[in-house]
């Protein structure tokens, strides 16, 4: 009996995915737990392992930009010499594969396979070193790329990074988008063109914020301003629940859980890991989880469950010397908070001119869900908490 490799449902919101790369050729032996396939949702890439040992008897869906519904059969694993039934040879529903017939699918598969033949070991090494296999000359049978070919290519280049989409950034160059960049382009392009953004900004005296961080640093060495902001924003959302909502047709759904996403810049582009259930977490819990998620993001090891379910996002560019900026809402959320750097500036306090640490916060909100006055009240509440309420808040 053949085992079916299907497009998995990696999270509650996932309805379809794309086949990125097969790491094993049709007809090759696979072992249970071996990584055989890379897929992509609208948020993250994911590796699929073989559910059993056997032969990859049939690949039904080859890598393409065509979205494949969750549950559709991608390939079959069978025992060596086992005959497949005619029904197994079709990936249903066929209409999701651009209406191609079984014969056309087989022709397309061979055409793609002939373009680039590489052993699983070669693919794995190339992925680890960020090498684009299209630039590697194969010396194996039929021009197949071997592990030794990849190693020789790596040595010949003499570079630390040779990655797909990392061509020389020179004037006049044409740079192909990486898969991550395509996802970012699609999601943010849709957000900016379909959501009527309203933008508000406010300056805050960050003296209390700095003092609180200094107070906790000995006990929580990795504490960042973002960790404190995650907790403060959560308190404000509890008072202004429309900022924890999503639009569903002509209805507004206020979500039960408050899950805060943190925008993280990586070599592959922007990604937003999510800290879930923030109201139930202490400041120490948030610090530990944030540090883990950010490191996973930088290492490209985030699970789908760690990037889905966000209800509000924080984007901080202060570490790059940015004073303020406009952020794009992360759909289907209602709002995003942008955070600028803290810098010493002249500031009037109780009629006296002093030098204070000032930080600018920006709020982008969906005008279909909230009006300007409510957005202003929400941002003012965050400001009030950061300037005057930090000492009275329980952080455990």
matplotlib code that plots the C-alpha trace (Angstrom):
import matplotlib.pyplot as plt

x = [0.0, 1.4, 1.8, 0.5, 2.5, -0.1, 0.1, -0.1, -2.2, 0.5, -1.8, -5.4, -5.3, -3.5, -5.6, -3.0, 0.8, 3.4, 5.9, 9.3, 11.8, 12.0, 15.1, 14.8, 14.4, 11.6, 12.6, 15.1, 15.1, 13.9, 14.1, 11.4, 12.1, 14.3, 13.6, 12.3, 10.4, 10.3, 6.9, 5.9, 2.8, 2.0, 4.2, 7.0, 8.9, 8.7, 10.5, 8.4, 9.8, 9.0, 6.4, 7.8, 10.7, 10.4, 10.8, 9.6, 7.5, 5.7, 6.0, 2.6, 3.3, 6.5, 7.8, 5.9, 4.2, 0.8, -0.9, -1.9, -4.9, -4.2, -4.8, -3.9, -1.6, 1.9, 3.7, 3.6, 6.0, 5.8, 7.8, 10.4, 8.7, 5.2, 2.7, 0.6, -3.1, -4.4, -6.2, -3.0, -1.3, -3.6, -3.3, -6.8, -8.4, -6.8, -8.3, -5.9, -3.0, -4.1, -6.4, -3.4, -4.0, -2.0, 0.0, 0.8, 1.8, 4.3, 5.7, 6.1, 7.8, 10.4, 11.1, 11.8, 13.9, 16.0, 16.8, 18.5, 19.6, 21.2, 21.6, 19.9, 23.3, 24.2, 20.9, 21.3, 24.9, 23.9, 21.0, 23.3, 25.8, 23.3, 24.5, 22.2, 22.5, 21.8, 25.4, 27.0, 28.2, 27.4, 29.9, 27.7, 25.8, 23.8, 25.2, 23.8, 25.2, 27.0, 28.1, 31.6, 30.5, 29.0, 32.1, 34.3, 32.1, 32.2, 36.0, 36.4, 34.3, 36.2, 33.3, 31.5, 28.0, 26.7, 23.0, 20.1, 18.9, 22.1, 23.7, 25.9, 23.9, 25.2, 23.5, 21.5, 21.4, 18.3, 17.9, 15.5, 13.2, 13.8, 10.8, 10.6, 10.7, 7.9, 5.8, 6.5, 5.7, 2.4, 1.2, 2.3, 1.2, -2.2, -2.4, -1.3, -3.7, -6.8, -6.6, -7.2, -4.4, -4.7, -1.4, -0.9, 2.3, 3.2, 6.4, 7.0, 9.4, 11.2, 12.9, 10.6, 11.0, 14.8, 14.7, 12.5, 14.8, 17.9, 16.1, 15.4, 18.6, 20.5, 17.7, 16.7, 20.0, 18.3, 15.5, 14.8, 12.5, 10.4, 9.7, 8.3, 6.3, 4.8, 3.3, 2.3, 0.5, -1.3, -2.7, -3.9, -5.5, -7.5, -9.0, -9.4, -10.4, -11.1, -7.3, -7.4, -9.9, -10.1, -12.6, -14.7, -16.9, -19.3, -18.6, -15.8, -14.5, -12.9, -10.4, -10.2, -6.5, -3.9, -0.9, 1.8, 3.9, 7.4, 8.8, 12.3, 14.7, 16.6, 18.9, 15.9, 13.6, 11.1, 9.3, 7.0, 7.2, 4.3, 4.3, 1.0, -1.2, 0.7, -1.7, -0.8, 2.9, 5.3, 8.0, 10.6, 8.4, 8.2, 11.9, 12.7, 10.2, 11.1, 14.8, 14.1, 11.7, 14.1, 17.0, 14.9, 13.9, 17.5, 18.4, 15.4, 14.1, 10.7, 7.8, 4.5, 2.8, 5.3, 4.3, 0.6, -2.2, -0.8, -3.4, -1.2, 2.3, 5.2, 7.9, 11.0, 13.6, 15.2, 18.4, 19.0, 18.9, 15.4, 13.4, 10.0, 8.4, 5.1, 4.5, 2.2, -0.5, 0.1, -3.2, -5.7, -4.8, -6.2, -3.1, 0.7, 2.8, 6.1, 8.9, 11.7, 15.0, 15.4, 17.5, 18.3, 16.3, 15.3, 11.9, 9.6, 8.5, 6.3, 7.3, 11.0, 13.3, 15.3, 17.1, 15.1, 15.2, 12.5, 11.0, 8.4, 5.7, 3.6, 0.3, -1.1, -4.7, -7.4, -9.8, -12.6, -12.5, -11.4, -11.8, -9.1, -10.4, -10.3, -6.9, -5.7, -7.1, -5.4, -2.0, -2.4, -3.1, 0.1, 1.9, 0.3, 1.3, 4.9, 5.4, 3.5, 2.2, 5.3, 6.2, 2.7, 2.4, 2.9, 5.5, 5.5]
y = [0.0, 3.4, 6.2, 9.6, 12.8, 15.6, 19.3, 19.7, 22.1, 23.8, 26.2, 27.1, 29.8, 27.8, 26.8, 26.3, 26.1, 25.9, 23.2, 24.8, 21.9, 18.2, 17.1, 13.5, 12.3, 10.1, 6.4, 7.0, 5.3, 7.3, 6.6, 7.5, 10.9, 12.0, 15.5, 15.0, 18.2, 22.0, 23.8, 27.4, 29.0, 32.7, 33.2, 30.7, 27.8, 24.3, 21.0, 17.8, 14.5, 11.0, 9.3, 5.9, 4.2, 3.1, 4.4, 7.8, 6.1, 9.1, 12.9, 14.3, 18.0, 19.7, 23.0, 26.0, 29.2, 27.5, 27.3, 23.8, 23.2, 21.7, 17.9, 17.5, 14.6, 15.7, 12.4, 8.7, 6.4, 2.7, -0.5, -1.3, -2.9, -2.2, -1.3, 1.8, 1.8, 4.2, 6.2, 6.8, 8.4, 11.4, 14.3, 15.5, 17.9, 18.2, 21.7, 23.1, 22.2, 24.6, 21.9, 19.8, 16.1, 13.3, 13.0, 16.7, 16.4, 13.7, 15.6, 18.7, 16.7, 15.3, 18.7, 20.2, 17.2, 17.4, 21.1, 20.4, 17.0, 16.8, 14.2, 14.7, 15.1, 17.8, 19.7, 19.5, 20.9, 23.6, 24.6, 24.8, 26.9, 29.0, 28.0, 28.3, 24.9, 26.4, 27.7, 24.3, 22.0, 18.4, 15.6, 12.7, 10.4, 12.5, 15.7, 15.0, 17.3, 15.5, 16.5, 16.7, 19.2, 21.5, 21.3, 22.1, 25.0, 26.4, 26.2, 27.8, 30.8, 31.6, 33.4, 33.1, 33.7, 32.7, 32.7, 32.7, 36.3, 37.8, 38.9, 42.0, 45.1, 47.5, 50.3, 48.9, 45.3, 43.2, 41.2, 38.2, 38.2, 35.5, 33.4, 35.4, 38.7, 37.5, 36.7, 40.1, 41.8, 40.1, 40.5, 44.1, 45.2, 43.8, 45.5, 48.9, 48.8, 47.4, 48.8, 52.5, 53.4, 56.2, 57.4, 59.1, 60.0, 61.0, 61.8, 60.4, 61.1, 57.8, 58.5, 56.1, 53.5, 53.7, 53.6, 50.5, 48.7, 49.6, 48.4, 44.9, 44.4, 42.7, 40.2, 40.0, 40.7, 40.3, 42.7, 45.0, 48.0, 45.9, 43.4, 46.3, 47.7, 44.3, 44.3, 47.9, 47.6, 44.5, 46.6, 49.3, 46.7, 45.4, 48.9, 49.4, 45.9, 47.1, 47.2, 43.4, 42.8, 41.7, 42.5, 39.6, 40.8, 43.4, 42.2, 43.1, 40.2, 41.1, 38.3, 36.7, 36.2, 39.0, 37.8, 40.3, 40.0, 41.5, 42.5, 41.0, 41.9, 38.9, 38.2, 36.7, 39.7, 40.7, 38.1, 38.5, 35.9, 36.0, 36.0, 34.4, 34.8, 37.9, 38.8, 35.5, 36.0, 37.7, 40.1, 37.3, 35.0, 37.5, 38.1, 34.4, 33.8, 36.9, 36.1, 32.5, 33.6, 36.3, 33.8, 31.3, 34.0, 34.9, 31.2, 30.7, 28.0, 29.3, 26.9, 27.9, 28.0, 30.6, 33.1, 32.6, 34.0, 37.5, 40.1, 43.2, 44.0, 46.1, 47.3, 49.0, 50.7, 52.7, 50.5, 51.9, 55.5, 56.1, 58.8, 57.8, 56.0, 54.8, 51.1, 49.0, 47.0, 43.2, 41.8, 40.8, 42.8, 46.2, 48.1, 48.2, 50.3, 51.8, 52.7, 55.1, 55.6, 57.3, 60.5, 63.4, 66.5, 69.8, 69.2, 71.4, 69.8, 71.8, 75.0, 74.3, 73.6, 70.4, 67.7, 64.5, 61.1, 61.3, 58.5, 58.8, 56.2, 55.9, 54.1, 52.8, 51.7, 50.3, 53.2, 50.8, 49.5, 52.5, 56.2, 58.9, 59.9, 56.3, 55.7, 58.9, 57.8, 54.4, 55.9, 58.5, 55.6, 53.9, 57.2, 57.7, 54.3, 54.7, 58.1, 57.8, 54.3, 52.1, 52.0, 50.9, 48.0, 44.4, 42.9, 39.4]
z = [0.0, -1.0, 1.5, 0.4, 1.0, 1.2, 1.5, 5.3, 7.3, 9.4, 11.2, 11.6, 9.0, 6.4, 3.4, 0.7, 0.1, -2.6, -3.4, -3.2, -3.8, -3.8, -2.0, -3.2, -6.8, -8.0, -7.7, -4.8, -1.5, 1.5, 5.2, 7.8, 9.2, 6.2, 4.9, 1.4, 0.5, 1.2, 1.0, 1.6, 3.1, 2.8, 5.9, 6.2, 4.5, 6.1, 5.6, 5.2, 6.4, 5.0, 7.2, 6.4, 4.7, 1.1, -2.4, -3.6, -6.2, -7.8, -7.6, -8.6, -7.9, -9.0, -7.6, -9.0, -7.9, -8.2, -4.8, -3.8, -1.4, 2.0, 1.8, -1.8, -2.6, -3.6, -3.9, -3.1, -1.2, -1.8, -1.3, -3.9, -6.9, -5.7, -8.4, -7.9, -8.6, -11.3, -8.7, -6.8, -9.9, -9.9, -7.5, -6.8, -7.3, -10.8, -11.4, -8.8, -11.1, -13.9, -15.4, -16.6, -17.3, -15.8, -19.0, -19.0, -15.4, -16.2, -19.1, -17.0, -14.3, -16.7, -18.2, -14.8, -13.7, -16.8, -16.1, -12.7, -11.5, -8.0, -5.4, -2.0, -0.4, -2.9, -2.3, 1.5, 1.3, -1.1, 1.1, 4.2, 2.4, 0.5, -2.9, -6.0, -7.7, -11.1, -11.1, -10.3, -13.1, -12.4, -13.1, -12.2, -14.6, -17.0, -15.6, -12.1, -9.4, -6.6, -3.2, -4.5, -7.2, -4.6, -2.4, -5.4, -6.4, -2.8, -2.7, -6.1, -5.2, -2.1, -0.5, 2.8, 1.3, -2.2, -1.9, -4.3, -4.8, -3.3, -6.6, -6.7, -5.8, -8.4, -10.4, -13.3, -11.9, -12.1, -8.9, -8.8, -5.7, -3.1, -2.0, 1.3, -0.6, -2.9, 0.2, 1.7, -1.5, -1.9, 1.7, 2.2, -1.3, -0.6, 2.8, 1.5, -1.5, 0.3, 3.8, 4.4, 6.8, 9.3, 10.8, 14.2, 16.0, 19.5, 21.4, 24.9, 27.7, 28.0, 31.3, 33.2, 30.5, 30.7, 34.5, 34.5, 32.1, 34.2, 37.4, 35.9, 33.9, 36.8, 37.2, 33.5, 31.5, 28.1, 28.8, 25.8, 25.4, 23.0, 25.9, 28.0, 25.1, 24.4, 28.0, 27.9, 24.5, 25.9, 28.8, 26.4, 24.1, 27.0, 27.4, 23.6, 22.3, 18.7, 18.2, 18.7, 16.0, 12.4, 9.6, 8.3, 5.5, 7.0, 10.6, 13.0, 15.1, 18.4, 19.1, 22.5, 22.7, 22.6, 20.6, 19.9, 16.8, 16.6, 13.2, 12.8, 9.9, 8.6, 5.6, 3.8, 4.6, 7.2, 9.3, 12.3, 15.0, 17.5, 21.4, 22.2, 25.3, 26.5, 29.3, 31.1, 30.8, 33.1, 31.9, 32.3, 30.3, 27.5, 27.5, 27.2, 24.5, 22.5, 22.6, 21.4, 18.6, 17.3, 17.2, 15.4, 12.9, 12.3, 11.9, 9.6, 11.9, 12.9, 12.9, 11.2, 14.6, 15.7, 13.0, 12.9, 15.1, 15.7, 16.6, 16.9, 15.7, 17.0, 14.6, 16.1, 13.9, 16.8, 16.7, 13.2, 14.3, 13.0, 14.8, 13.4, 10.4, 9.0, 9.2, 7.0, 8.8, 8.9, 7.6, 8.9, 11.9, 12.7, 13.7, 14.0, 16.4, 15.0, 17.5, 16.9, 18.8, 22.1, 21.9, 24.2, 23.3, 24.9, 26.6, 28.6, 31.9, 34.2, 32.6, 32.8, 29.8, 30.5, 28.5, 28.4, 26.5, 23.9, 21.8, 19.0, 18.6, 15.5, 15.1, 11.8, 12.1, 9.7, 9.2, 8.4, 12.0, 14.1, 13.6, 14.3, 17.7, 19.0, 17.5, 19.2, 22.5, 22.2, 21.4, 24.2, 26.6, 25.7, 26.2, 29.6, 30.8, 29.6, 31.1, 34.4, 35.2, 34.9, 38.6, 39.6, 37.1, 38.2, 36.0, 37.5]

ax = plt.figure().add_subplot(projection="3d")
ax.plot(x, y, z, "-o")
ax.set_aspect("equal")
plt.show()
